Amino acid sequence: MTNLRETIDHYHSLLDPNTARETSEQLTEQLMRRGLFFGERPLSTVLRPRFIHPAQYRALQVAIHAVMPAFQKMHHVAMTDAGFRAQFGLNNWEEELIQVDPGFDKPSPTSRMDTFFDEEETLWLCEYNAETPAAIAYTDVMTEVYYGLPVMREFSKHYEMRPLYGRHLMLHTLIDCYRQWGGRERPCIAILDWREVPTYSEFVLFHDYFELQGYDCVIADPREVTYQNGRLIADGKQIHLIYKRVLLSELVERGGIDHPVIRAVCDHAVCMVNPFRSKILHKKASLAVLSDETNAQFFTADERAAIERYIPWTRVLTERYTFYQGERIDLLSFLVTNKDQFVIKPNDEYGGKGVVLGWEVDSNEWEATLRTALIEPSIVQKRVPLPRIPYASWVDGRVEIFDRMIDTNPFIWNGSYVDGCLTRLSTVALLNVTAGGGSTVPTFVVYPRT
């Protein structure tokens, strides 16, 4: 099979000055026309999509299929064993809400695994977004935009490209959960989040898609919903099904445990996806629970092998002894002297907030972070070498090709299978658009025409 770098080089070779200029102008116009912005920033600034070969995409599917049984088992044990569940660091209101039966069997019917193919093409699963995975509609519409770029006229003569769409899977997952929950009528769907969030433009894309598929849909700010007489009302309509994009922690922080949405879900007056119980797997401690040798007895030999192969060494930060590469270590002392190999992450933040990369800070800042992490629940994870892939941009009237760090974030449906992928690019090690770095591009499975 043609080497992936050869595919990239061929694409870049087609970006002569006229084609590159036309491609850049059309990309900018289409991003504006279709609302592909994160706040006020365009989602994409490069002239080509992400290319992934079929073998790579298959490796991604195989890896997720191998590890998800361990995630599901971990969640089951956590729901039945309070001592085991303590490792996840749930607070009191989370402990209360996870007891609410969502009405369907999967704790995270829609989720996203944030992963990296390292420099040797080994795949590492570094974070599990099990509560509110974003960018599904963004990537769908960006796929359409990139398909239509001028440079694709020539490239598509030589390569086949398989798009990775996801909006239909989101709709199928929502309706499947609603039917399990007991819904029989055609539901009115509410996309629930604050009006001022930078991802609002994605809600519009989902709203329009759901309505095109024949479903009433409203974009609902949690401050404007009401719950009376067993009916949750938003924009004057009774809501049967919530596509929850608001973070549960923010909902409780701003509206309290008796917020109308929370009361309606607890009363089984509305179906909500993802449910309260997704918080267990969403905690960054979930990867530490999988990785920690003290939990090995909960998993089968195949599950343990998958964890060792795909999950980077991860621990909840606390004063303890543990094992690292077969050696017993004093965790905190070891981290003090080996900071360049590790990253510290808060247990329940998003958008890169609070993440500290040991190799980018001095010893004083690292040790201060360790002290803070003993008070505020956090994890430590082994550093994963990030690949650098060339991407072309149109800069000051000419094509510039820069190496960019890249991640690979497959969407997971019903807690079991992969379909679709978010790709983020950055020139800095923290690949997160919310944190202000980089951009996103659609992902195509690509192979030469025969």
Order of alpha helices (4+ residues) and beta strands (2+ residues): alpha-alpha-beta-beta-beta-alpha-alpha-alpha-beta-beta-alpha-alpha-beta-alpha-beta-alpha-beta-beta-beta-beta-beta-alpha-alpha-beta-alpha-alpha-alpha-beta-beta-beta-alpha-beta-beta-alpha-beta-beta-beta-beta-beta-beta-beta
